[in-house]
Amino acid sequence: MSVWDQLEMLGQFAMLSAIAVGGAISMVPDIARYMVDEKALLSAAQFSEAVAGAQAVPGPNVLFITLLGWQTAGAVGALLATLGLLVPSSVITYHANRWRSGNLDTRAVRAIRLGLSPLAVGLTLSAGWVLAAGAVTHWTLALFCAVTVGVCLASRLNPLWLIALGAALGPLVLP
């Protein structure tokens, strides 16, 4: 990856960071579009594996950004992707929270909070869709995914039970 490509990646992550609502995971669809569809830096399966793997380890959920940067441009890519993600959103969050704390009872604060909540939920659901599309490589995985989503939406069952069930049944039904 050339220096110009690395700077482009920094700019892409910085732009996404500045408009992200709902945390780093909400940016997954746009990051996938950039890294998989536009630049072909990773396949959809590699992208899903990187995000899932980083989410499985203890620590902040933004680790997948560092891992994606590492996979595409080594240590420099990891640093640039992480800085691109963290700096703009941190600056915006700092100033927005300072403004919010001085205007807690205003109509604007309530409107922003009520307006951004469904947006964050929608972005998170779209991230799930992109990750599932990259990970579902067999009809049984599609069935597992659909049943898991249905159970999560229809019940209050802890998703960890569904993950454990999938881990136990997966080797039995996958070719």
C-alpha positions in Angstrom: 0.0 0.0 0.0 1.5 3.3 -1.1 1.8 6.4 1.1 -1.0 8.0 -0.8 -3.2 5.0 -0.3 -2.4 5.1 3.4 -3.3 8.8 3.6 -6.5 8.1 1.7 -7.4 5.4 4.3 -6.6 7.9 7.1 -9.0 10.4 5.5 -11.7 7.8 4.9 -11.6 6.7 8.6 -11.5 10.3 9.8 -14.6 11.2 7.7 -16.5 8.2 8.9 -15.5 9.0 12.5 -16.9 12.5 12.2 -20.3 11.3 11.1 -20.6 8.1 13.1 -23.5 7.7 15.4 -23.7 4.6 17.6 -20.1 3.8 18.0 -17.4 2.2 15.8 -19.6 -0.8 14.9 -22.1 1.5 13.2 -19.4 2.3 10.6 -19.0 -1.3 9.5 -21.2 -1.0 6.3 -19.2 2.1 5.1 -15.9 0.6 6.0 -16.8 -2.6 4.2 -17.9 -0.6 1.1 -14.5 1.2 1.1 -12.2 -1.7 2.0 -14.0 -4.6 0.2 -16.0 -3.1 -2.6 -14.0 0.0 -3.7 -10.4 -0.9 -2.9 -10.6 -4.7 -2.8 -8.1 -4.7 0.2 -10.0 -7.6 1.8 -12.7 -10.1 0.7 -16.1 -9.9 2.4 -15.2 -13.1 4.4 -11.9 -11.7 5.5 -13.6 -8.4 6.6 -16.3 -10.3 8.6 -13.6 -12.5 10.2 -11.5 -9.5 11.2 -14.5 -7.7 12.8 -15.8 -10.8 14.5 -12.3 -11.8 15.8 -11.7 -8.3 17.2 -15.1 -8.2 18.8 -14.4 -11.6 20.5 -11.4 -10.5 22.5 -11.6 -8.4 25.6 -11.2 -4.7 25.2 -12.9 -1.8 23.4 -15.0 -2.6 20.4 -12.9 -0.3 18.2 -10.1 -2.9 18.1 -11.5 -4.1 14.7 -10.4 -0.8 13.2 -6.8 -1.3 14.3 -6.9 -4.9 13.0 -8.3 -3.9 9.6 -5.6 -1.2 9.3 -3.0 -3.8 10.2 -4.3 -6.4 7.7 -4.1 -3.9 4.9 -1.0 -1.8 5.6 0.8 -3.3 8.6 1.8 -1.3 11.6 1.5 2.1 9.8 -2.0 1.1 8.6 -3.0 0.1 12.2 -1.9 3.4 13.5 -3.5 5.5 10.8 -6.8 3.7 10.9 -7.0 4.0 14.7 -6.0 7.7 14.7 -8.4 8.4 11.9 -11.2 6.8 13.8 -10.5 8.1 17.3 -9.4 11.7 16.8 -12.3 13.3 15.0 -15.0 11.6 17.0 -13.2 12.3 20.3 -12.9 16.0 19.5 -16.6 16.2 18.4 -17.7 14.2 21.5 -15.8 16.4 23.9 -17.3 19.7 22.5 -20.8 18.2 22.1 -20.8 17.0 25.8 -19.6 20.4 27.0 -22.4 22.0 25.1 -24.9 19.4 26.3 -24.0 19.7 30.0 -24.8 23.4 29.9 -28.1 23.0 28.0 -29.6 19.8 29.6 -33.1 21.1 29.8 -33.4 22.6 26.3 -35.6 21.4 23.6 -32.5 21.0 21.3 -30.8 18.5 23.5 -34.0 16.4 23.8 -34.6 16.5 20.1 -31.0 15.5 19.3 -31.1 12.6 21.7 -34.5 11.4 20.5 -33.4 11.8 16.8 -30.0 10.0 17.1 -31.3 7.0 19.0 -33.2 5.3 16.1 -30.3 6.3 13.8 -27.8 4.5 16.0 -30.1 1.4 16.1 -30.5 1.4 12.3 -26.7 1.8 11.7 -26.0 -1.1 14.2 -28.5 -3.3 12.4 -27.0 -2.5 9.1 -23.6 -3.5 10.5 -25.0 -6.8 11.5 -26.4 -7.3 8.0 -23.0 -6.6 6.4 -21.2 -8.9 8.8 -23.7 -11.7 8.3 -23.6 -11.4 4.5 -19.8 -11.8 4.6 -19.9 -14.7 7.0 -22.8 -16.8 5.7 -21.2 -19.2 3.3 -23.6 -22.1 3.7 -27.4 -22.5 3.9 -27.1 -23.8 7.5 -25.3 -20.7 8.6 -28.1 -18.6 7.0 -30.6 -20.6 9.0 -28.6 -20.2 12.2 -28.4 -16.5 11.6 -32.1 -16.1 10.9 -33.2 -18.1 13.9 -30.8 -16.2 16.2 -32.1 -12.8 15.0 -35.7 -14.0 15.4 -35.1 -15.3 18.9 -33.3 -12.2 19.9 -36.1 -10.0 18.6 -38.9 -12.1 20.1 -37.5 -12.9 23.5 -35.3 -11.6 26.2 -33.0 -14.6 26.1 -29.3 -13.7 26.6 -27.6 -13.9 23.2 -24.7 -15.8 24.8 -26.9 -18.9 25.0 -27.5 -18.7 21.3 -23.8 -18.3 20.6 -23.1 -21.4 22.8 -25.8 -23.3 21.0 -24.4 -22.3 17.6 -20.9 -23.3 18.7 -22.2 -26.7 19.8 -24.3 -27.4 16.8 -22.1 -25.9 14.1 -19.6 -28.7 13.8 -22.5 -31.2 13.7 -24.3 -29.6 10.7 -21.7 -27.9 8.7 -20.0 -29.8 5.9 
